[in-house]
Amino acid sequence: AAQRAAGSPWAVGDGSCACSNRSFHGPACSKGSCLPGSVEKANPFSVGPPWPVHVCVLCEAGRFSMSAGGTTCDGCPTGWYSEIGASACQSCPVGRTTASPGSGVGRSACRIDSNVITYILQALSCVGLILLAPALQLVGREDVRIDDIAVQGGGVVVKTFGQHRILKRRLRPVHVRLRSTGHPSADER
């Protein structure tokens, strides 16, 4: 380390310098490698010794470098995020994801996954149909008081008391069930 001689404006030393970047050491700070979460880049301000030729640059948020001495920061996959200087990506919480690879800039980048919303809506629709099924079976049913039943021209004629809507806008055949007629062959079994 350099020391100033008493009364002299000059520093005298053994030629060693302290490197400003803790990842490097040696003459011109050229030995060593960057730690995980950072990558080695050429120092744009270097004009040669004693300035370092290379510097470590932290990976941007949404990117990571797993090993020491890395030269590139990889983007986190979709559904994962990272903070600045990350050596690994973190998974978004269940039901959340990121927009695209490398877009996970911090945990706030994890948004509600639209696939989860679709799944929930489909599940709720199914539950709703299951709960409504008994009510749907009753739609179109109507109790009608019958006045008379007769066989005419190869068909059955049913006369009713009052008005009904059984035959209005019918797309399928009408099924009639009889009960409490007092005639054993007419009542539903």
Buried (B, 14 or more C-beta within 10 A) or exposed (E): EEEEEEEEEEEEEEEEBEBEBEBBBEEBBEEBBBBBBBBBEEBEEBEEEEBBBBBBBBBBBBBBBEEBBBEEBBBBBBBBBBBBBBBEBBBBEEBBBBEEBBBBBBEEBBEEBEEEEEEEEEEEEEEEEEEEEEEEEEEEEEEBEBEEBEEEEEEEEBEEEEEEEEEEEEEEEEEEEEEEEEEEEEEEE
